[in-house]
């Protein structure tokens, strides 16, 4: 029973740490495109903060379009993991770009070019970690609480009487 308690405490601490990171902002240093490097600007910094509601919805849309299941995790062979990685690489970078762009107009205009730039300048492992930070810890906990509240209230159940 004690192990369950420590796992719950560790999950709560991890959630708070992630919220703190996203509240303060996570700076991401990137190389500039060639045109800006000609003007002696080699790097620039983008700051990842808590995504707005519409941006978070777009991130979750990318995540759900991957259709990942538990069998895509650690219990499969190496070739199938490589297949999953090759198949969903663009979606990871696009979701990451959506997290950086909180404005609807900027997301519409710059998601694909920023995802391409992130793909060329950021390691895939780092992009996957940020993607995990956004998807798993970016606000899903609140959503689960709302669903649980609706289930407890039985809003859609058939009333007797």
Number of C-alpha atoms within 10 A of each C-alpha: 5 7 8 9 10 11 11 12 12 12 12 12 12 13 18 13 13 18 19 14 16 19 13 13 14 17 13 12 13 16 17 17 14 11 9 12 12 10 8 10 13 13 12 11 12 13 14 23 21 22 22 15 11 14 21 21 13 18 24 17 13 21 18 10 11 15 9 12 7 8 9 14 12 9 9 11 10 9 9 13 15 10 11 14 13 10 11 16 15 16 19 24 26 25 27 27 26 30 27 22 24 19 15 13 10 12 20 11 12 16 21 18 12 19 20 15 17 19 17 13 14 15 10 16 9 10 19 15 13 19 23 15 18 25 19 14 18 20 17 14 11 11 10 11 11 12 11 12 12 12 12 9 10 11 10 8 8 7 7 4 3
